[in-house]
Amino acid sequence: MMNKLTIKKKLLLYGFIIQTLVLVIFSISLHKSLELATLDKLENTLRIVLLDIADDILEHNNFDDLTFNEEDEYKFEPLYIRFSKVDKELKIIKEIDFPKEISNKFEKINLYQNDIIYFEQENSFIISKLKFNINNELYILEIATDNKNLNDTLENLIYILLFIIPIILIFTTVGGYFLIYKSFHPVEQIIKNLKEIKVKDLTKRLQRLENGDEIDSLSSEINNLLQRLEISFDKIYQFSSDASHELKTPLTIIRGEIEIALRKDRSNDEYRETLKNCLDEVIIIQQTVNDLLYLAKIEEQNSLNYEEIYLDEVILESIKELKPFAKLKEVEIQSNIKDASTIKGNSKLVKIAINNILKNAISFSQKESKVLINSFIKDESIYIVIKDFGIGISEDDLKKIFEKFYRTDKSRNKNSGGTGLGLSISQKIIHNHKGTISYESEENIGTKVTIQFTKNSQS
């Protein structure tokens, strides 16, 4: 049953139960405290009256003319008085309306010590007793009153509590409901806003009060989550869009090659040529998918995995890996690394970025030309400059060079196995390492690429 209630109703019910328990415990404690306080007050009054009468008795030699008017004197009623002599049995000397319901056991009186006041409760009476010695004879003075004052006080308290407690519960419940409603109103607004956010549109964000409370912190974290989800969905959408865009052409070519081959019987050489063309396109598809996945992976790189790397060593490794490719293209790689330099980063990723740029420089260089790599430190920055003497890049192409799948020379890039993603990957890697990359080029003269890192920079 409780599980089906909303949190607001649960809080309201729990609050009501807790308040009721607290008020009941408070009422019982108050009742007991008032009972003890009233009883103590009655006993103090009886003690004063008892001592006053005892003094009067001691001043009289003749007990016959004793008059007990303490009820009028102390304005305290009812007041019952009994004065007795303790001998072999109790002999009442004088009494005023002393109730017969109060027992008068001789054996019990013998247990009392002299000159000590005793208090007892019997039936509905409170009795104070004092045993004392007069002329070597024992006497006992007893003063009693009923519990009416005590009972009236406690009864009035019960009536007051029975009237006050429901009113308190009503007001606290209404106040509690108001507080719960006000406290949950921002949460309900969050739920309402979240319902309006759809997968197709993750740009909406929760409104924040900017007051720094828990609800505001929750809204901030939800907005951060939505931001991450939006980025992730955008990446998925971008990946799908890029993949479908780039894979459409090779798949169309493969289909065309197969359909042509199946129209009539072909010779073995023709079938071999068809398969070769299909294989080339499959390789392109595989490389495109790998590059797209790698590009998405780069964006998720965690800088906490970065460590201190030596850029000069990374450059030398990159040159070593691409020397066979340069030899195949009849291009010479020359390096001039002036300073040993370090940055915080991932050596594998940085090498991939340099490899992509260096491979482009080799691919588009003239035969029997050179590709120059210089590395130096200037003004607390590390520079890597890669310069080739190739076909160059036009001014219009330079503006689009980092776009995905963009090729400055589609036929030559296709023949070299490029997908148009190499520079996008390099740019992402360099930016993730807090670096910059820029291109300068003139057609038929050559291209210069400048990579700049801040010394000892961290991503």
N, C-alpha and C positions, 0 to 999 in steps of 0.2 A: 504493500500500500504506500509506504513512505517513498519507495523508489520511483513511483509514478508522479510524485509531486515535483513542481519546479523548485529550483534553488531558493527563489524568493519566498515561496510558501513554506519550505523547510526551515529557512532562517526565522520566519515569522513564528512558526510553531515551536521551534526550539527556544526562541526568545521568550515566548509566552510561558512555556514550561519552566524555564530557568527562573523567570521573574516570579512565577507563582511559588516555586520552591523557596526562593530567597525571602519572599514576603511571609510565607508560612513559618519559616525558621525564625525570621525577625519577630513575628507576632508571638511565637512561643517563648522566645527569649525575653521579649518585652513583658509578657504576662508573668513569667517567672520572676523577673527582676522587680516588677511592681509588687508582686505578692510578697517577696522577701523584704522589700523596702517598707511596705505597709505594715507587715508583721513586726518588723523591727521598731517602727514608730509606735505601734500599740504596746509592745513590751516596754519601751522606754517610758511611756505614759503611765503604765501600770507600776513600774518600778518607782517613779516619782511619787505617785499616790500612796503606794505601799510604805515607803520610807516616811512620808508625811504623817500617815496614820500611826505608824510605829512610834514616832516622836511624841505624838499626842498621848498615846497609851502610857509611855514611860513617864510623862509629866503628871499623870493622874494616879492618885493613891487609891481612889475608889472607882472601880470599873463600872459601877451602876450608872453613873452620870455621863458615861461616854456617849457622844453624839457624832455620828459619821455623816457629815454634809459635803463630802468631797465631790459628789456628783454635781452639786450646784457651784462649788468653788472652782472646779476645773472645767466646767461646762462640757463634761464628758459623760455620755450615757450610752447604754445602761452600764451601771457600775454596781457590782454585787460584792458585799463585804461580809466576812465571817471571822470572828475572833474567838479562839477556843483555848482551853487549858489542856495541856498534855499530861495526863496522869496514867492510871492503869487503862484508862480509855479517854476518848476525847469528850471534853465537857464544853459545850458551846456557851460562851459568856454573852456574846452579842452578835447579831447578824442582821443584815439588811437585804431582804429578797434573794438570799443566796439559793441558787437552783438546786433542787433535790437530785437532778440528773448527774451532778458531779459527785463522784464516789468519795468516801471519807474513810479510807482504810488506815487503821491505826498502825499496822505493821509497816506500811509504806512510810508513814510520817517518822517513825523511829529511825529510818535510814537517812533522813535529812540531817545535815550538819547545822549547827547553830550559826546565826548571823550571816547566812548565805541565802540569796534570793534564788528560787527555783521557778522555772516557767514550764507549764505543761499545756497540752491541747487535749481536750476531752469532749467527746460529742461535738457540739458546735460552739464550745467555749474555750477561751484562753485564760489560764489561771496563773497568777503569781503567788508564791508562798514564801513566808519568812518565819523561821523558828528561832526564838530568842528566850533569854533567861531574865526573869524578874524575881528578885528576892529568892534565888535558888529554886525557883519553880519555872517549869517550861511552858511556854505559850506558843501558839502558832496563829499567824495572821494570814488570811487568804483573801485575795481580791480577784474577781473574775469579771470578764465582759464577754459578750458573744461575738461571733465572727461576722456580724451583719456589716460593720464598716468595711471589713476586709472584702467580704463577698460583694458588697455594693460597688466598691472601687473596681474590683476585677470584672464584675458584670458590665459596668459602664465601659471599661476598656474593650471587652469583647464586642459590645454593640458598636463602638467606634470603629474597631478593626473590621467588623463585618460590613460596615458602611464605606470605610475608606479604601479597603483592599480592592474591591471590584472597580472603584473609580480609578485607582492607580493603574490597575491592569488595563482598563479601557484606554486611558491616556497613553500609557507606555506602548500598548499594542498599536494604537493609531500612530504614535510618534515613530515606533519601530518600522511600521509599514512605510511611512514617509521617508525615513532614512534609507531603508532598503530600496525603495523605488528610485530615490535620488542617486544612490550608489550604483544601481544596476542600469540606470538610464544610459550612461556612456557605453556600457557593454552591449545594450540592445541596439544602440546606434552603430556600434562596430559590426554586429551581426547583420543589421540591415544593409550597411554599406558593403559588407562582404558578399551578400547575396546578389548585389548588383554587378559584381566583378565576374566577368565571363572569361573563358579561355581565349576567345578571339580578341578580347580587349583587356589587357593587363596593365593599362596605363593609369587606371584610377587608383587613388591612394586614400587611405583613411584620414579623416580630418583630426588634427591633434589640438589639444587645448594648451599645449606648451606650458603646463603648470608643474611638470616634473613628478607627478604622482604615479602610482602603479599602473593606472589605466593608460596614462600618457606613454609610459614605458612600453606597455603591451602594444599600443597603437604603433609606436616607433618600430618595434621588433617585427610586427606584422607587415609594416610598410617595407622594411628591409627584406623580409621574406618574399614579398610581392616583387620587389626590385630584382632579387636573384632569380625568381621564377620567370619574370619577363625576359631577363637576359638569356636564361636557358632556353625558353621557348623561341626567342628570336634566333638563337644559334641553331636550334633544330630546324626552324623554318628556313633560315638562310642556307643551312647545309642541304636541305631537301631541294630548295630552289636552285642552288649552285650545281648540285649533283644532276638534277633533271636537265638543267640547261646545258651542261657540259657533256653529259653522257648521251644526249639525244643524237648528236652527229655521228659518233663512232658506232652506235647501235644501228642507226639508219644505214651506214656504210656496210656493216656486217650483214644486215638483212638483204641489202641490194646485191652484195657479192654472192650470197647463198642462193637467192632467187635466180640470178643469172646463170649460176652453175647448174641449177636444176632444170632449166628450160630444155636442155638437150644434153645428150652424151658429150662428155669432154675428154680430152686426152689427159694422161697422167700429169703432164707438165702444167696444163691449165688448172687441173684440180689443185696441184701443189701451189700454184700462184694464188689461187683463191684462198686456200688455207693460210698461206703466208700473209696475205692482206688482212684476213680475219684476225690472225694472231697479233699483227701490229696494232690493230684497233683494240683488241682485248688488253694488250700491254698498256695502251694509253688509258683505257678505262680503269685498270688496276692502279696505275700510278696516280690518276686523278682522285680516285677514292682514298688512296693512302694519304695523298697530300691534303685532302679535305679533312680527313680524320685527324691528321697531325696538326693542321691549323686550328681545329677546335680544341685539341689537347693543349696546345701552347697557351691558349687563353685561360686555361684552368691551372697553369703552373703555380705552385705554392712557393713563395719566396723563402719560406722557412727551410726549404731543401737546398737553397743556394749556399755556396761556400766560396772561399777565396780561390780565384783561378788566375793563372798567368796568361795574359793575352798573347805574348810573344810565342809561347809554346803552342797555343791553339792555332795561331796563324801558320806556324811551321808545319804542324800536323795537316792542316788543310792543304797547304802547298804540296806536301808529300803525297797526299791522296789523289790530287788532281794532275800531277805531273804526267801520268800515263795518258790521261785524256788530252792534255795540252800537246803532248808529243803526237798523238793521233791527228790533232787538228793543225799540226805544224806551227805551233805557237810556243814561244819561250816565256817562262815565268821568271821574273827577277824580283828579289826581295831586298828591302833595306830596313831592318828593324833596329832603330837607334837605341831605344830604351826598353828595359824590362819593366812591365807594368802589370798591375793586378786590379781586379774588380771582384765584387761579390756577384756570383752568378752560377750558371750551369754550363760547364765547359762543352758538353755535347750539343746543347742548343746553340751556343755562340758559334761553334764550329759549323753547324748546319747553315746558319745565317751567312757566314763568310764563304762557305762552299757554294751556296746558291749564287751569290754575287760574283765570285771568282769564275764559276762555270759559265755564267752569262758572258762575262768579259772574254773568256776563251772562245766561246761559241760564236760570238759576233766579231771576232778579230780577223783581220786580214791574214792570209797565209804568210808565214815567215816574218810575222810581226811579234811584238813583245807585249806582255802584260806586267805592269809594275805594281808591286805592293810595298807601301811605306808605312811604318808605324813609329810614332814619336809622341812625346808628352809636351804640351804647351799650355801655359796658363791653367794648371791644375786639371787639365783635360787630356784624355788619351785619344789620339787620332789614328784611324786606319784608313789609308787612301789607296784605292784600287783603280788603276788607270789602264785603259786599253787603247789601241790604235785601230779601231774597226769601223764598222759602217755608221756608227753614231745613232743618235735618236733625235727625231724632229721635235720641235718646240711643243707641238700639239700632243705628241705621244708622251712627252715628259710629264704632262699634267695628269696622265692616266696610268702611269707606269706601275703604281702600287695597287691598282684595282685588280680584283680577282679575275682570272682567266684572260686578262688583257695581254695581247701580244703585239709588239711593235712590228714584227715581221712574221705573220702567221705561217707562211709556207716554210720559212727557215726554222722557226720555232717548232713546228710540227715535225719536221724532218729530224730535229735534234732530240725529239722525245719530250719536249716541254709541255707543261699543262697550263702555264700562265699563272701558277700559284706560288712559284719560287720566291718572287720579291715580296708578295704578301706575307709569306711565312717569315722571311728575313726581317721585314719591318716589324711584325708582331714580336719576334724574339728580341730585337734591339730595343723596342719600346718597353718591353717587360724588364729589361735591364737598365731602364732609365737612360737610354741612349737615344741618339738621333741619327738619321740617315738622309743624305741628300745626293742628288744627281746633277751633274753638269755635262752637257754633251753638244757636239756639233756634228752634223751629218757628214759622213765620209772622212771625218778627221779622228773621232774617237770619243770616249766617254770616261768621265772621272766620277767615282763614287766615294763619298766621304762619310765615314762612320765616326761618331764622337761619343765617348763615355766620360762621365765624371769620375775622376780618380777615386778609387775605393768606394764607389757608389754601391748602394744596396737597393735591391728591388723590393 
